[in-house]
Amino acid sequence: MAITKETIQDKIEVVGDYKHIQVRTATVIKEDGVELSRSFHRHVVAPNSDSTNESADVKAMVAQFHTDAVKKAYAEHLAEQAK
């Protein structure tokens, strides 16, 4: 009777004008290969976020979508909101 715990990023999507990257991580508990439970954790990577500790897939999306133009537009948006 082997119980295992697996953590996988099962959904990564880009949303909004400023290309926020939403990441859903699933934690799956299995016993002898049969899933007993599944729970989710979500986090968002904004254009001004540090992506150093993100997975390779998320880093690739950051490189593709968080261009200098998007970062500048997001910074301007944040500055406008702070007024």
MDTraj code that builds the backbone (N, CA, C; nanometers):
import mdtraj as md
import numpy as np

residues = "MET ALA ILE THR LYS GLU THR ILE GLN ASP LYS ILE GLU VAL VAL GLY ASP TYR LYS HIS ILE GLN VAL ARG THR ALA THR VAL ILE LYS GLU ASP GLY VAL GLU LEU SER ARG SER PHE HIS ARG HIS VAL VAL ALA PRO ASN SER ASP SER THR ASN GLU SER ALA ASP VAL LYS ALA MET VAL ALA GLN PHE HIS THR ASP ALA VAL LYS LYS ALA TYR ALA GLU HIS LEU ALA GLU GLN ALA LYS".split()
xyz = np.array([
    [0.0833, -0.1158, 0.0000],
    [0.0000, 0.0000, 0.0000],
    [0.0894, 0.1242, 0.0000],
    [0.1086, 0.1825, -0.1186],
    [0.1962, 0.2986, -0.1323],
    [0.1145, 0.4257, -0.1517],
    [0.1393, 0.5226, -0.0663],
    [0.0734, 0.6524, -0.0789],
    [0.1758, 0.7500, -0.1353],
    [0.1350, 0.8213, -0.2405],
    [0.2249, 0.9169, -0.3051],
    [0.1591, 1.0540, -0.3113],
    [0.2427, 1.1554, -0.3164],
    [0.1973, 1.2931, -0.3298],
    [0.2673, 1.3513, -0.4515],
    [0.1897, 1.4091, -0.5411],
    [0.2440, 1.4648, -0.6650],
    [0.1966, 1.6090, -0.6773],
    [0.2871, 1.6982, -0.7129],
    [0.2532, 1.8380, -0.7353],
    [0.2825, 1.8720, -0.8808],
    [0.1795, 1.9195, -0.9512],
    [0.1946, 1.9517, -1.0935],
    [0.1293, 2.0865, -1.1241],
    [0.1898, 2.1587, -1.2175],
    [0.1260, 2.2797, -1.2683],
    [0.0367, 2.2331, -1.3824],
    [-0.0933, 2.2339, -1.3580],
    [-0.1838, 2.1776, -1.4574],
    [-0.2527, 2.2823, -1.5434],
    [-0.2348, 2.4110, -1.5096],
    [-0.2946, 2.5142, -1.5936],
    [-0.2109, 2.6408, -1.5828],
    [-0.1718, 2.6931, -1.6987],
    [-0.1003, 2.8211, -1.7057],
    [-0.1684, 2.9010, -1.8156],
    [-0.2159, 3.0205, -1.7820],
    [-0.2866, 3.0992, -1.8822],
    [-0.2519, 3.2468, -1.8702],
    [-0.2633, 3.3173, -1.9823],
    [-0.2337, 3.4603, -1.9895],
    [-0.3659, 3.5351, -2.0011],
    [-0.3857, 3.6351, -1.9139],
    [-0.5118, 3.7081, -1.9137],
    [-0.4890, 3.8583, -1.9021],
    [-0.5820, 3.9343, -1.9563],
    [-0.5858, 4.0787, -1.9376],
    [-0.4948, 4.1588, -2.0282],
    [-0.5158, 4.2891, -2.0206],
    [-0.4401, 4.3835, -2.1030],
    [-0.2910, 4.3810, -2.0730],
    [-0.2563, 4.3509, -1.9481],
    [-0.1160, 4.3560, -1.9075],
    [-0.0522, 4.2177, -1.8987],
    [-0.1173, 4.1205, -1.9595],
    [-0.0620, 3.9844, -1.9759],
    [-0.0217, 3.9188, -1.8432],
    [-0.1097, 3.9288, -1.7434],
    [-0.0852, 3.8567, -1.6183],
    [-0.0873, 3.7068, -1.6469],
    [0.0035, 3.6345, -1.5867],
    [0.0121, 3.4898, -1.6069],
    [-0.0425, 3.4225, -1.4813],
    [-0.1522, 3.3486, -1.4989],
    [-0.2144, 3.2765, -1.3877],
    [-0.1644, 3.1325, -1.3891],
    [-0.1214, 3.0854, -1.2747],
    [-0.0662, 2.9504, -1.2626],
    [-0.1481, 2.8738, -1.1599],
    [-0.1981, 2.7570, -1.2021],
    [-0.2698, 2.6694, -1.1083],
    [-0.1840, 2.5462, -1.0843],
    [-0.1595, 2.5172, -0.9562],
    [-0.0815, 2.4008, -0.9166],
    [-0.1739, 2.3034, -0.8450],
    [-0.1711, 2.1783, -0.8895],
    [-0.2523, 2.0739, -0.8280],
    [-0.1637, 1.9854, -0.7413],
    [-0.2130, 1.9524, -0.6234],
    [-0.1477, 1.8548, -0.5359],
    [-0.2371, 1.7319, -0.5347],
    [-0.1825, 1.6192, -0.5817],
    [-0.2600, 1.4966, -0.5965],
    [-0.2056, 1.3915, -0.5002],
    [-0.2945, 1.3353, -0.4199],
    [-0.2602, 1.2269, -0.3276],
    [-0.3164, 1.0979, -0.3864],
    [-0.2291, 0.9965, -0.4000],
    [-0.2704, 0.8682, -0.4575],
    [-0.2315, 0.7535, -0.3652],
    [-0.3126, 0.6500, -0.3699],
    [-0.2811, 0.5263, -0.2996],
    [-0.2855, 0.4146, -0.4018],
    [-0.1728, 0.3490, -0.4204],
    [-0.1591, 0.2420, -0.5208],
    [-0.2067, 0.2884, -0.6583],
    [-0.1726, 0.4124, -0.6931],
    [-0.2062, 0.4659, -0.8250],
    [-0.3473, 0.5196, -0.8374],
    [-0.4299, 0.5065, -0.7351],
    [-0.5675, 0.5553, -0.7380],
    [-0.5743, 0.6899, -0.6653],
    [-0.6269, 0.7899, -0.7343],
    [-0.6331, 0.9235, -0.6766],
    [-0.7311, 0.9280, -0.5595],
    [-0.6817, 0.9759, -0.4452],
    [-0.7651, 0.9915, -0.3260],
    [-0.8143, 1.1343, -0.3108],
    [-0.7269, 1.2294, -0.3427],
    [-0.7667, 1.3703, -0.3300],
    [-0.6841, 1.4564, -0.4241],
    [-0.7404, 1.5733, -0.4512],
    [-0.6738, 1.6723, -0.5366],
    [-0.7107, 1.8099, -0.4821],
    [-0.6099, 1.8926, -0.4603],
    [-0.6348, 2.0298, -0.4162],
    [-0.5563, 2.1241, -0.5059],
    [-0.5983, 2.2507, -0.5064],
    [-0.5393, 2.3479, -0.5977],
    [-0.4878, 2.4704, -0.5232],
    [-0.3827, 2.5271, -0.5778],
    [-0.3283, 2.6543, -0.5324],
    [-0.3070, 2.7378, -0.6583],
    [-0.3402, 2.8641, -0.6517],
    [-0.3224, 2.9529, -0.7673],
    [-0.2374, 3.0732, -0.7274],
    [-0.1594, 3.1198, -0.8247],
    [-0.0887, 3.2461, -0.8048],
    [-0.0754, 3.3156, -0.9395],
    [-0.0498, 3.4450, -0.9337],
    [-0.0417, 3.5278, -1.0537],
    [0.0974, 3.5877, -1.0640],
    [0.1509, 3.5868, -1.1854],
    [0.2793, 3.6511, -1.2142],
    [0.2486, 3.7762, -1.2960],
    [0.2662, 3.8914, -1.2334],
    [0.2411, 4.0195, -1.2997],
    [0.3652, 4.0615, -1.3786],
    [0.3508, 4.1576, -1.4700],
    [0.4658, 4.2024, -1.5482],
    [0.5804, 4.2575, -1.4643],
    [0.5513, 4.3062, -1.3436],
    [0.6576, 4.3593, -1.2579],
    [0.7042, 4.2586, -1.1524],
    [0.6612, 4.1335, -1.1630],
    [0.6976, 4.0298, -1.0655],
    [0.8345, 3.9703, -1.0947],
    [0.8974, 3.9200, -0.9902],
    [1.0222, 3.8452, -1.0030],
    [0.9856, 3.7009, -1.0373],
    [1.0299, 3.6521, -1.1510],
    [0.9952, 3.5162, -1.1941],
    [1.1099, 3.4175, -1.1738],
    [1.2071, 3.4555, -1.0919],
    [1.3254, 3.3724, -1.0695],
    [1.2903, 3.2316, -1.0222],
    [1.1942, 3.2188, -0.9331],
    [1.1609, 3.0887, -0.8754],
    [1.0486, 3.0155, -0.9475],
    [1.0076, 3.0651, -1.0622],
    [0.9008, 3.0006, -1.1385],
    [0.9559, 2.8821, -1.2184],
    [0.8647, 2.7970, -1.2638],
    [0.9038, 2.6810, -1.3450],
    [0.9532, 2.7273, -1.4819],
    [1.0159, 2.6371, -1.5540],
    [1.0665, 2.6689, -1.6876],
    [0.9529, 2.7092, -1.7814],
    [0.8375, 2.6443, -1.7682],
    [0.7225, 2.6786, -1.8532],
    [0.6752, 2.8214, -1.8268],
    [0.6661, 2.8586, -1.7006],
    [0.6222, 2.9940, -1.6660],
    [0.7267, 3.0960, -1.7107],
    [0.8534, 3.0653, -1.6914],
    [0.9599, 3.1564, -1.7363],
    [0.9533, 3.1783, -1.8866],
    [0.9229, 3.0741, -1.9619],
    [0.9111, 3.0876, -2.1074],
    [0.7952, 3.1803, -2.1436],
    [0.6855, 3.1693, -2.0708],
    [0.5710, 3.2569, -2.0970],
    [0.6022, 3.4004, -2.0564],
    [0.6746, 3.4185, -1.9463],
    [0.7164, 3.5523, -1.9039],
    [0.8019, 3.6154, -2.0142],
    [0.8958, 3.5389, -2.0672],
    [0.9837, 3.5908, -2.1725],
    [0.9035, 3.6300, -2.2972],
    [0.8009, 3.5545, -2.3270],
    [0.7214, 3.5803, -2.4469],
    [0.6242, 3.6970, -2.4283],
    [0.5556, 3.7030, -2.3151],
    [0.4467, 3.7985, -2.2986],
    [0.4824, 3.9247, -2.2207],
    [0.5778, 3.9183, -2.1305],
    [0.6136, 4.0362, -2.0521],
    [0.7244, 4.1142, -2.1232],
    [0.6873, 4.1700, -2.2364],
    [0.7805, 4.2493, -2.3161],
    [0.8051, 4.3835, -2.2474],
    [0.9042, 4.4558, -2.2964],
    [0.9326, 4.5880, -2.2397],
    [0.8113, 4.6801, -2.2535],
    [0.7392, 4.6686, -2.3652],
    [0.6210, 4.7527, -2.3868],
    [0.5120, 4.7204, -2.2850],
    [0.4904, 4.5942, -2.2579],
    [0.3887, 4.5534, -2.1594],
    [0.4303, 4.5988, -2.0199],
    [0.5581, 4.5805, -1.9859],
    [0.6069, 4.6239, -1.8543],
    [0.5898, 4.7749, -1.8364],
    [0.6203, 4.8510, -1.9404],
    [0.6073, 4.9970, -1.9343],
    [0.4611, 5.0361, -1.9176],
    [0.3732, 4.9760, -1.9960],
    [0.2298, 5.0070, -1.9866],
    [0.1750, 4.9714, -1.8485],
    [0.2194, 4.8599, -1.7923],
    [0.1729, 4.8187, -1.6601],
    [0.2241, 4.9145, -1.5524],
    [0.3492, 4.9574, -1.5639],
    [0.4058, 5.0530, -1.4679],
    [0.3295, 5.1848, -1.4746],
    [0.2955, 5.2302, -1.5953],
    [0.2175, 5.3522, -1.6109],
    [0.0785, 5.3358, -1.5501],
    [0.0198, 5.2188, -1.5691],
    [-0.1111, 5.1897, -1.5121],
    [-0.1050, 5.1958, -1.3587],
    [-0.0037, 5.1333, -1.2996],
    [0.0116, 5.1342, -1.1540],
    [0.0333, 5.2769, -1.1017],
    [0.1130, 5.3546, -1.1742],
    [0.1387, 5.4939, -1.1336],
    [0.0097, 5.5753, -1.1387],
    [-0.0698, 5.5521, -1.2397],
    [-0.1979, 5.6237, -1.2537],
    [-0.2936, 5.5834, -1.1407],
    [-0.2927, 5.4563, -1.1030],
    [-0.3802, 5.4080, -0.9962],
    [-0.3390, 5.4655, -0.8597],
    [-0.2108, 5.4954, -0.8442],
    [-0.1589, 5.5453, -0.7170],
    [-0.1940, 5.6914, -0.6930],
    [-0.2368, 5.7611, -0.7981],
    [-0.2686, 5.9039, -0.7842],
    [-0.3965, 5.9240, -0.7057],
])
top = md.Topology()
chain = top.add_chain()
for i, resn in enumerate(residues, 1):
    res = top.add_residue(resn, chain, resSeq=i)
    for name in ("N", "CA", "C"):
        top.add_atom(name, md.element.get_by_symbol(name[0]), res)
traj = md.Trajectory(xyz[None], top)
